[in-house]
Amino acid sequence: MLIYNHFMIVSYFKTTDKIIYFFTFLFNLFWVSMPLASNVFIV
């Protein structure tokens, strides 16, 4: 039972890591694309 709980916790943290990496990737992409979009809108 303890091993099963440990496995569940590890898999849960792996999925949360994937979600965090995905959101940080979107966040960085957003901050990189914002100045380009603002330049396009200014011009």
mmCIF entry with sequence, helices, sheets and N, C-alpha, C, O atoms, coordinates in Angstrom:
data_MODEL
# 
_entry.id   MODEL 
# 
_entity.id                         1 
_entity.type                       polymer 
_entity.pdbx_number_of_molecules   1 
# 
_entity_poly.entity_id                      1 
_entity_poly.type                           'polypeptide(L)' 
_entity_poly.nstd_linkage                   no 
_entity_poly.nstd_monomer                   no 
_entity_poly.pdbx_seq_one_letter_code       MLIYNHFMIVSYFKTTDKIIYFFTFLFNLFWVSMPLASNVFIV 
_entity_poly.pdbx_seq_one_letter_code_can   MLIYNHFMIVSYFKTTDKIIYFFTFLFNLFWVSMPLASNVFIV 
_entity_poly.pdbx_strand_id                 A 
# 
loop_
_entity_poly_seq.entity_id 
_entity_poly_seq.num 
_entity_poly_seq.mon_id 
_entity_poly_seq.hetero 
1 1  MET n 
1 2  LEU n 
1 3  ILE n 
1 4  TYR n 
1 5  ASN n 
1 6  HIS n 
1 7  PHE n 
1 8  MET n 
1 9  ILE n 
1 10 VAL n 
1 11 SER n 
1 12 TYR n 
1 13 PHE n 
1 14 LYS n 
1 15 THR n 
1 16 THR n 
1 17 ASP n 
1 18 LYS n 
1 19 ILE n 
1 20 ILE n 
1 21 TYR n 
1 22 PHE n 
1 23 PHE n 
1 24 THR n 
1 25 PHE n 
1 26 LEU n 
1 27 PHE n 
1 28 ASN n 
1 29 LEU n 
1 30 PHE n 
1 31 TRP n 
1 32 VAL n 
1 33 SER n 
1 34 MET n 
1 35 PRO n 
1 36 LEU n 
1 37 ALA n 
1 38 SER n 
1 39 ASN n 
1 40 VAL n 
1 41 PHE n 
1 42 ILE n 
1 43 VAL n 
# 
_struct_asym.id          A 
_struct_asym.entity_id   1 
# 
_struct_conf.conf_type_id            HELX_P 
_struct_conf.id                      HELX_P1 
_struct_conf.pdbx_PDB_helix_id       AA1 
_struct_conf.beg_label_comp_id       LEU 
_struct_conf.beg_label_asym_id       A 
_struct_conf.beg_label_seq_id        2 
_struct_conf.pdbx_beg_PDB_ins_code   ? 
_struct_conf.end_label_comp_id       ILE 
_struct_conf.end_label_asym_id       A 
_struct_conf.end_label_seq_id        42 
_struct_conf.pdbx_end_PDB_ins_code   ? 
_struct_conf.beg_auth_comp_id        LEU 
_struct_conf.beg_auth_asym_id        A 
_struct_conf.beg_auth_seq_id         2 
_struct_conf.end_auth_comp_id        ILE 
_struct_conf.end_auth_asym_id        A 
_struct_conf.end_auth_seq_id         42 
_struct_conf.pdbx_PDB_helix_class    1 
_struct_conf.details                 ? 
_struct_conf.pdbx_PDB_helix_length   41 
# 
_struct_conf_type.id          HELX_P 
_struct_conf_type.criteria    ? 
_struct_conf_type.reference   ? 
# 
loop_
_atom_site.group_PDB 
_atom_site.id 
_atom_site.type_symbol 
_atom_site.label_atom_id 
_atom_site.label_alt_id 
_atom_site.label_comp_id 
_atom_site.label_asym_id 
_atom_site.label_entity_id 
_atom_site.label_seq_id 
_atom_site.pdbx_PDB_ins_code 
_atom_site.Cartn_x 
_atom_site.Cartn_y 
_atom_site.Cartn_z 
_atom_site.occupancy 
_atom_site.B_iso_or_equiv 
_atom_site.pdbx_formal_charge 
_atom_site.auth_seq_id 
_atom_site.auth_comp_id 
_atom_site.auth_asym_id 
_atom_site.auth_atom_id 
_atom_site.pdbx_PDB_model_num 
ATOM 1   N N  . MET A 1 1  ? 0.838  -1.200 0.000   1.00 0.00 ? 1  MET A N  1 
ATOM 2   C CA . MET A 1 1  ? 0.000  0.000  0.000   1.00 0.00 ? 1  MET A CA 1 
ATOM 3   C C  . MET A 1 1  ? 0.877  1.255  0.000   1.00 0.00 ? 1  MET A C  1 
ATOM 4   O O  . MET A 1 1  ? 0.600  2.222  -0.710  1.00 0.00 ? 1  MET A O  1 
ATOM 5   N N  . LEU A 1 2  ? 1.922  1.221  0.797   1.00 0.00 ? 2  LEU A N  1 
ATOM 6   C CA . LEU A 1 2  ? 2.823  2.375  0.861   1.00 0.00 ? 2  LEU A CA 1 
ATOM 7   C C  . LEU A 1 2  ? 3.508  2.587  -0.488  1.00 0.00 ? 2  LEU A C  1 
ATOM 8   O O  . LEU A 1 2  ? 3.661  3.719  -0.947  1.00 0.00 ? 2  LEU A O  1 
ATOM 9   N N  . ILE A 1 3  ? 3.919  1.481  -1.116  1.00 0.00 ? 3  ILE A N  1 
ATOM 10  C CA . ILE A 1 3  ? 4.561  1.583  -2.426  1.00 0.00 ? 3  ILE A CA 1 
ATOM 11  C C  . ILE A 1 3  ? 3.571  2.132  -3.448  1.00 0.00 ? 3  ILE A C  1 
ATOM 12  O O  . ILE A 1 3  ? 3.936  2.937  -4.304  1.00 0.00 ? 3  ILE A O  1 
ATOM 13  N N  . TYR A 1 4  ? 2.325  1.695  -3.355  1.00 0.00 ? 4  TYR A N  1 
ATOM 14  C CA . TYR A 1 4  ? 1.300  2.167  -4.282  1.00 0.00 ? 4  TYR A CA 1 
ATOM 15  C C  . TYR A 1 4  ? 1.074  3.669  -4.111  1.00 0.00 ? 4  TYR A C  1 
ATOM 16  O O  . TYR A 1 4  ? 0.983  4.403  -5.094  1.00 0.00 ? 4  TYR A O  1 
ATOM 17  N N  . ASN A 1 5  ? 0.984  4.118  -2.867  1.00 0.00 ? 5  ASN A N  1 
ATOM 18  C CA . ASN A 1 5  ? 0.798  5.546  -2.610  1.00 0.00 ? 5  ASN A CA 1 
ATOM 19  C C  . ASN A 1 5  ? 1.997  6.342  -3.120  1.00 0.00 ? 5  ASN A C  1 
ATOM 20  O O  . ASN A 1 5  ? 1.835  7.418  -3.696  1.00 0.00 ? 5  ASN A O  1 
ATOM 21  N N  . HIS A 1 6  ? 3.194  5.813  -2.907  1.00 0.00 ? 6  HIS A N  1 
ATOM 22  C CA . HIS A 1 6  ? 4.396  6.484  -3.386  1.00 0.00 ? 6  HIS A CA 1 
ATOM 23  C C  . HIS A 1 6  ? 4.363  6.595  -4.909  1.00 0.00 ? 6  HIS A C  1 
ATOM 24  O O  . HIS A 1 6  ? 4.722  7.633  -5.465  1.00 0.00 ? 6  HIS A O  1 
ATOM 25  N N  . PHE A 1 7  ? 3.934  5.531  -5.580  1.00 0.00 ? 7  PHE A N  1 
ATOM 26  C CA . PHE A 1 7  ? 3.842  5.546  -7.040  1.00 0.00 ? 7  PHE A CA 1 
ATOM 27  C C  . PHE A 1 7  ? 2.820  6.578  -7.503  1.00 0.00 ? 7  PHE A C  1 
ATOM 28  O O  . PHE A 1 7  ? 3.059  7.289  -8.479  1.00 0.00 ? 7  PHE A O  1 
ATOM 29  N N  . MET A 1 8  ? 1.689  6.666  -6.817  1.00 0.00 ? 8  MET A N  1 
ATOM 30  C CA . MET A 1 8  ? 0.661  7.637  -7.167  1.00 0.00 ? 8  MET A CA 1 
ATOM 31  C C  . MET A 1 8  ? 1.189  9.056  -6.996  1.00 0.00 ? 8  MET A C  1 
ATOM 32  O O  . MET A 1 8  ? 0.953  9.919  -7.842  1.00 0.00 ? 8  MET A O  1 
ATOM 33  N N  . ILE A 1 9  ? 1.909  9.295  -5.894  1.00 0.00 ? 9  ILE A N  1 
ATOM 34  C CA . ILE A 1 9  ? 2.456  10.631 -5.630  1.00 0.00 ? 9  ILE A CA 1 
ATOM 35  C C  . ILE A 1 9  ? 3.485  10.997 -6.701  1.00 0.00 ? 9  ILE A C  1 
ATOM 36  O O  . ILE A 1 9  ? 3.492  12.122 -7.201  1.00 0.00 ? 9  ILE A O  1 
ATOM 37  N N  . VAL A 1 10 ? 4.347  10.051 -7.050  1.00 0.00 ? 10 VAL A N  1 
ATOM 38  C CA . VAL A 1 10 ? 5.382  10.320 -8.053  1.00 0.00 ? 10 VAL A CA 1 
ATOM 39  C C  . VAL A 1 10 ? 4.743  10.612 -9.407  1.00 0.00 ? 10 VAL A C  1 
ATOM 40  O O  . VAL A 1 10 ? 5.141  11.556 -10.089 1.00 0.00 ? 10 VAL A O  1 
ATOM 41  N N  . SER A 1 11 ? 3.757  9.812  -9.799  1.00 0.00 ? 11 SER A N  1 
ATOM 42  C CA . SER A 1 11 ? 3.097  10.040 -11.086 1.00 0.00 ? 11 SER A CA 1 
ATOM 43  C C  . SER A 1 11 ? 2.345  11.367 -11.065 1.00 0.00 ? 11 SER A C  1 
ATOM 44  O O  . SER A 1 11 ? 2.294  12.070 -12.074 1.00 0.00 ? 11 SER A O  1 
ATOM 45  N N  . TYR A 1 12 ? 1.761  11.712 -9.918  1.00 0.00 ? 12 TYR A N  1 
ATOM 46  C CA . TYR A 1 12 ? 1.045  12.983 -9.799  1.00 0.00 ? 12 TYR A CA 1 
ATOM 47  C C  . TYR A 1 12 ? 2.009  14.150 -9.972  1.00 0.00 ? 12 TYR A C  1 
ATOM 48  O O  . TYR A 1 12 ? 1.703  15.113 -10.675 1.00 0.00 ? 12 TYR A O  1 
ATOM 49  N N  . PHE A 1 13 ? 3.168  14.063 -9.334  1.00 0.00 ? 13 PHE A N  1 
ATOM 50  C CA . PHE A 1 13 ? 4.137  15.145 -9.464  1.00 0.00 ? 13 PHE A CA 1 
ATOM 51  C C  . PHE A 1 13 ? 4.699  15.218 -10.882 1.00 0.00 ? 13 PHE A C  1 
ATOM 52  O O  . PHE A 1 13 ? 5.016  16.306 -11.364 1.00 0.00 ? 13 PHE A O  1 
ATOM 53  N N  . LYS A 1 14 ? 4.822  14.091 -11.544 1.00 0.00 ? 14 LYS A N  1 
ATOM 54  C CA . LYS A 1 14 ? 5.298  14.116 -12.929 1.00 0.00 ? 14 LYS A CA 1 
ATOM 55  C C  . LYS A 1 14 ? 4.291  14.827 -13.822 1.00 0.00 ? 14 LYS A C  1 
ATOM 56  O O  . LYS A 1 14 ? 4.672  15.614 -14.689 1.00 0.00 ? 14 LYS A O  1 
ATOM 57  N N  . THR A 1 15 ? 3.009  14.553 -13.612 1.00 0.00 ? 15 THR A N  1 
ATOM 58  C CA . THR A 1 15 ? 1.992  15.211 -14.433 1.00 0.00 ? 15 THR A CA 1 
ATOM 59  C C  . THR A 1 15 ? 1.951  16.701 -14.134 1.00 0.00 ? 15 THR A C  1 
ATOM 60  O O  . THR A 1 15 ? 1.796  17.507 -15.051 1.00 0.00 ? 15 THR A O  1 
ATOM 61  N N  . THR A 1 16 ? 2.087  17.084 -12.865 1.00 0.00 ? 16 THR A N  1 
ATOM 62  C CA . THR A 1 16 ? 2.075  18.506 -12.524 1.00 0.00 ? 16 THR A CA 1 
ATOM 63  C C  . THR A 1 16 ? 3.301  19.193 -13.107 1.00 0.00 ? 16 THR A C  1 
ATOM 64  O O  . THR A 1 16 ? 3.222  20.346 -13.532 1.00 0.00 ? 16 THR A O  1 
ATOM 65  N N  . ASP A 1 17 ? 4.440  18.491 -13.132 1.00 0.00 ? 17 ASP A N  1 
ATOM 66  C CA . ASP A 1 17 ? 5.636  19.060 -13.754 1.00 0.00 ? 17 ASP A CA 1 
ATOM 67  C C  . ASP A 1 17 ? 5.393  19.315 -15.233 1.00 0.00 ? 17 ASP A C  1 
ATOM 68  O O  . ASP A 1 17 ? 5.800  20.350 -15.761 1.00 0.00 ? 17 ASP A O  1 
ATOM 69  N N  . LYS A 1 18 ? 4.729  18.372 -15.907 1.00 0.00 ? 18 LYS A N  1 
ATOM 70  C CA . LYS A 1 18 ? 4.433  18.566 -17.323 1.00 0.00 ? 18 LYS A CA 1 
ATOM 71  C C  . LYS A 1 18 ? 3.528  19.771 -17.514 1.00 0.00 ? 18 LYS A C  1 
ATOM 72  O O  . LYS A 1 18 ? 3.725  20.559 -18.438 1.00 0.00 ? 18 LYS A O  1 
ATOM 73  N N  . ILE A 1 19 ? 2.536  19.915 -16.642 1.00 0.00 ? 19 ILE A N  1 
ATOM 74  C CA . ILE A 1 19 ? 1.615  21.052 -16.745 1.00 0.00 ? 19 ILE A CA 1 
ATOM 75  C C  . ILE A 1 19 ? 2.361  22.361 -16.493 1.00 0.00 ? 19 ILE A C  1 
ATOM 76  O O  . ILE A 1 19 ? 2.140  23.350 -17.192 1.00 0.00 ? 19 ILE A O  1 
ATOM 77  N N  . ILE A 1 20 ? 3.251  22.365 -15.486 1.00 0.00 ? 20 ILE A N  1 
ATOM 78  C CA . ILE A 1 20 ? 4.015  23.577 -15.162 1.00 0.00 ? 20 ILE A CA 1 
ATOM 79  C C  . ILE A 1 20 ? 4.941  23.934 -16.326 1.00 0.00 ? 20 ILE A C  1 
ATOM 80  O O  . ILE A 1 20 ? 5.040  25.101 -16.706 1.00 0.00 ? 20 ILE A O  1 
ATOM 81  N N  . TYR A 1 21 ? 5.616  22.937 -16.890 1.00 0.00 ? 21 TYR A N  1 
ATOM 82  C CA . TYR A 1 21 ? 6.489  23.202 -18.032 1.00 0.00 ? 21 TYR A CA 1 
ATOM 83  C C  . TYR A 1 21 ? 5.694  23.742 -19.211 1.00 0.00 ? 21 TYR A C  1 
ATOM 84  O O  . TYR A 1 21 ? 6.145  24.646 -19.914 1.00 0.00 ? 21 TYR A O  1 
ATOM 85  N N  . PHE A 1 22 ? 4.491  23.173 -19.425 1.00 0.00 ? 22 PHE A N  1 
ATOM 86  C CA . PHE A 1 22 ? 3.649  23.624 -20.531 1.00 0.00 ? 22 PHE A CA 1 
ATOM 87  C C  . PHE A 1 22 ? 3.236  25.078 -20.338 1.00 0.00 ? 22 PHE A C  1 
ATOM 88  O O  . PHE A 1 22 ? 3.271  25.867 -21.282 1.00 0.00 ? 22 PHE A O  1 
ATOM 89  N N  . PHE A 1 23 ? 2.842  25.436 -19.102 1.00 0.00 ? 23 PHE A N  1 
ATOM 90  C CA . PHE A 1 23 ? 2.407  26.813 -18.851 1.00 0.00 ? 23 PHE A CA 1 
ATOM 91  C C  . PHE A 1 23 ? 3.569  27.793 -18.917 1.00 0.00 ? 23 PHE A C  1 
ATOM 92  O O  . PHE A 1 23 ? 3.405  28.914 -19.398 1.00 0.00 ? 23 PHE A O  1 
ATOM 93  N N  . THR A 1 24 ? 4.742  27.383 -18.438 1.00 0.00 ? 24 THR A N  1 
ATOM 94  C CA . THR A 1 24 ? 5.903  28.270 -18.541 1.00 0.00 ? 24 THR A CA 1 
ATOM 95  C C  . THR A 1 24 ? 6.293  28.455 -20.005 1.00 0.00 ? 24 THR A C  1 
ATOM 96  O O  . THR A 1 24 ? 6.719  29.539 -20.404 1.00 0.00 ? 24 THR A O  1 
ATOM 97  N N  . PHE A 1 25 ? 6.146  27.396 -20.807 1.00 0.00 ? 25 PHE A N  1 
ATOM 98  C CA . PHE A 1 25 ? 6.423  27.511 -22.240 1.00 0.00 ? 25 PHE A CA 1 
ATOM 99  C C  . PHE A 1 25 ? 5.452  28.487 -22.899 1.00 0.00 ? 25 PHE A C  1 
ATOM 100 O O  . PHE A 1 25 ? 5.865  29.327 -23.699 1.00 0.00 ? 25 PHE A O  1 
ATOM 101 N N  . LEU A 1 26 ? 4.168  28.382 -22.568 1.00 0.00 ? 26 LEU A N  1 
ATOM 102 C CA . LEU A 1 26 ? 3.179  29.310 -23.119 1.00 0.00 ? 26 LEU A CA 1 
ATOM 103 C C  . LEU A 1 26 ? 3.453  30.730 -22.644 1.00 0.00 ? 26 LEU A C  1 
ATOM 104 O O  . LEU A 1 26 ? 3.313  31.684 -23.409 1.00 0.00 ? 26 LEU A O  1 
ATOM 105 N N  . PHE A 1 27 ? 3.847  30.869 -21.374 1.00 0.00 ? 27 PHE A N  1 
ATOM 106 C CA . PHE A 1 27 ? 4.121  32.184 -20.810 1.00 0.00 ? 27 PHE A CA 1 
ATOM 107 C C  . PHE A 1 27 ? 5.301  32.835 -21.519 1.00 0.00 ? 27 PHE A C  1 
ATOM 108 O O  . PHE A 1 27 ? 5.249  34.015 -21.867 1.00 0.00 ? 27 PHE A O  1 
ATOM 109 N N  . ASN A 1 28 ? 6.371  32.061 -21.734 1.00 0.00 ? 28 ASN A N  1 
ATOM 110 C CA . ASN A 1 28 ? 7.535  32.596 -22.442 1.00 0.00 ? 28 ASN A CA 1 
ATOM 111 C C  . ASN A 1 28 ? 7.193  32.933 -23.885 1.00 0.00 ? 28 ASN A C  1 
ATOM 112 O O  . ASN A 1 28 ? 7.626  33.960 -24.408 1.00 0.00 ? 28 ASN A O  1 
ATOM 113 N N  . LEU A 1 29 ? 6.416  32.069 -24.525 1.00 0.00 ? 29 LEU A N  1 
ATOM 114 C CA . LEU A 1 29 ? 5.999  32.334 -25.899 1.00 0.00 ? 29 LEU A CA 1 
ATOM 115 C C  . LEU A 1 29 ? 5.169  33.607 -25.968 1.00 0.00 ? 29 LEU A C  1 
ATOM 116 O O  . LEU A 1 29 ? 5.313  34.396 -26.901 1.00 0.00 ? 29 LEU A O  1 
ATOM 117 N N  . PHE A 1 30 ? 4.298  33.807 -24.979 1.00 0.00 ? 30 PHE A N  1 
ATOM 118 C CA . PHE A 1 30 ? 3.468  35.002 -24.920 1.00 0.00 ? 30 PHE A CA 1 
ATOM 119 C C  . PHE A 1 30 ? 4.328  36.252 -24.772 1.00 0.00 ? 30 PHE A C  1 
ATOM 120 O O  . PHE A 1 30 ? 4.108  37.248 -25.461 1.00 0.00 ? 30 PHE A O  1 
ATOM 121 N N  . TRP A 1 31 ? 5.324  36.197 -23.856 1.00 0.00 ? 31 TRP A N  1 
ATOM 122 C CA . TRP A 1 31 ? 6.170  37.367 -23.628 1.00 0.00 ? 31 TRP A CA 1 
ATOM 123 C C  . TRP A 1 31 ? 7.104  37.634 -24.800 1.00 0.00 ? 31 TRP A C  1 
ATOM 124 O O  . TRP A 1 31 ? 7.518  38.774 -25.013 1.00 0.00 ? 31 TRP A O  1 
ATOM 125 N N  . VAL A 1 32 ? 7.442  36.593 -25.566 1.00 0.00 ? 32 VAL A N  1 
ATOM 126 C CA . VAL A 1 32 ? 8.278  36.807 -26.752 1.00 0.00 ? 32 VAL A CA 1 
ATOM 127 C C  . VAL A 1 32 ? 7.441  37.389 -27.882 1.00 0.00 ? 32 VAL A C  1 
ATOM 128 O O  . VAL A 1 32 ? 7.917  38.243 -28.629 1.00 0.00 ? 32 VAL A O  1 
ATOM 129 N N  . SER A 1 33 ? 6.195  36.932 -28.014 1.00 0.00 ? 33 SER A N  1 
ATOM 130 C CA . SER A 1 33 ? 5.354  37.369 -29.132 1.00 0.00 ? 33 SER A CA 1 
ATOM 131 C C  . SER A 1 33 ? 4.700  38.725 -28.879 1.00 0.00 ? 33 SER A C  1 
ATOM 132 O O  . SER A 1 33 ? 4.293  39.389 -29.832 1.00 0.00 ? 33 SER A O  1 
ATOM 133 N N  . MET A 1 34 ? 4.589  39.151 -27.627 1.00 0.00 ? 34 MET A N  1 
ATOM 134 C CA . MET A 1 34 ? 3.934  40.426 -27.330 1.00 0.00 ? 34 MET A CA 1 
ATOM 135 C C  . MET A 1 34 ? 4.654  41.623 -27.956 1.00 0.00 ? 34 MET A C  1 
ATOM 136 O O  . MET A 1 34 ? 3.986  42.432 -28.600 1.00 0.00 ? 34 MET A O  1 
ATOM 137 N N  . PRO A 1 35 ? 5.966  41.787 -27.810 1.00 0.00 ? 35 PRO A N  1 
ATOM 138 C CA . PRO A 1 35 ? 6.644  42.930 -28.449 1.00 0.00 ? 35 PRO A CA 1 
ATOM 139 C C  . PRO A 1 35 ? 6.523  42.885 -29.969 1.00 0.00 ? 35 PRO A C  1 
ATOM 140 O O  . PRO A 1 35 ? 6.373  43.928 -30.607 1.00 0.00 ? 35 PRO A O  1 
ATOM 141 N N  . LEU A 1 36 ? 6.584  41.697 -30.551 1.00 0.00 ? 36 LEU A N  1 
ATOM 142 C CA . LEU A 1 36 ? 6.427  41.584 -32.005 1.00 0.00 ? 36 LEU A CA 1 
ATOM 143 C C  . LEU A 1 36 ? 5.033  42.023 -32.419 1.00 0.00 ? 36 LEU A C  1 
ATOM 144 O O  . LEU A 1 36 ? 4.874  42.746 -33.403 1.00 0.00 ? 36 LEU A O  1 
ATOM 145 N N  . ALA A 1 37 ? 4.023  41.591 -31.676 1.00 0.00 ? 37 ALA A N  1 
ATOM 146 C CA . ALA A 1 37 ? 2.645  41.966 -31.994 1.00 0.00 ? 37 ALA A CA 1 
ATOM 147 C C  . ALA A 1 37 ? 2.446  43.469 -31.786 1.00 0.00 ? 37 ALA A C  1 
ATOM 148 O O  . ALA A 1 37 ? 1.755  44.113 -32.575 1.00 0.00 ? 37 ALA A O  1 
ATOM 149 N N  . SER A 1 38 ? 3.042  44.030 -30.734 1.00 0.00 ? 38 SER A N  1 
ATOM 150 C CA . SER A 1 38 ? 2.891  45.463 -30.485 1.00 0.00 ? 38 SER A CA 1 
ATOM 151 C C  . SER A 1 38 ? 3.591  46.268 -31.584 1.00 0.00 ? 38 SER A C  1 
ATOM 152 O O  . SER A 1 38 ? 3.098  47.321 -31.986 1.00 0.00 ? 38 SER A O  1 
ATOM 153 N N  . ASN A 1 39 ? 4.727  45.783 -32.067 1.00 0.00 ? 39 ASN A N  1 
ATOM 154 C CA . ASN A 1 39 ? 5.403  46.458 -33.176 1.00 0.00 ? 39 ASN A CA 1 
ATOM 155 C C  . ASN A 1 39 ? 4.540  46.434 -34.421 1.00 0.00 ? 39 ASN A C  1 
ATOM 156 O O  . ASN A 1 39 ? 4.466  47.425 -35.148 1.00 0.00 ? 39 ASN A O  1 
ATOM 157 N N  . VAL A 1 40 ? 3.895  45.321 -34.669 1.00 0.00 ? 40 VAL A N  1 
ATOM 158 C CA . VAL A 1 40 ? 3.023  45.213 -35.839 1.00 0.00 ? 40 VAL A CA 1 
ATOM 159 C C  . VAL A 1 40 ? 1.855  46.179 -35.699 1.00 0.00 ? 40 VAL A C  1 
ATOM 160 O O  . VAL A 1 40 ? 1.476  46.844 -36.663 1.00 0.00 ? 40 VAL A O  1 
ATOM 161 N N  . PHE A 1 41 ? 1.279  46.258 -34.489 1.00 0.00 ? 41 PHE A N  1 
ATOM 162 C CA . PHE A 1 41 ? 0.131  47.140 -34.291 1.00 0.00 ? 41 PHE A CA 1 
ATOM 163 C C  . PHE A 1 41 ? 0.547  48.609 -34.339 1.00 0.00 ? 41 PHE A C  1 
ATOM 164 O O  . PHE A 1 41 ? -0.221 49.454 -34.798 1.00 0.00 ? 41 PHE A O  1 
ATOM 165 N N  . ILE A 1 42 ? 1.754  48.918 -33.868 1.00 0.00 ? 42 ILE A N  1 
ATOM 166 C CA . ILE A 1 42 ? 2.228  50.302 -33.913 1.00 0.00 ? 42 ILE A CA 1 
ATOM 167 C C  . ILE A 1 42 ? 2.462  50.709 -35.366 1.00 0.00 ? 42 ILE A C  1 
ATOM 168 O O  . ILE A 1 42 ? 2.089  51.809 -35.773 1.00 0.00 ? 42 ILE A O  1 
ATOM 169 N N  . VAL A 1 43 ? 3.075  49.830 -36.138 1.00 0.00 ? 43 VAL A N  1 
ATOM 170 C CA . VAL A 1 43 ? 3.322  50.124 -37.554 1.00 0.00 ? 43 VAL A CA 1 
ATOM 171 C C  . VAL A 1 43 ? 2.010  49.940 -38.316 1.00 0.00 ? 43 VAL A C  1 
ATOM 172 O O  . VAL A 1 43 ? 1.970  50.132 -39.531 1.00 0.00 ? 43 VAL A O  1 
# 
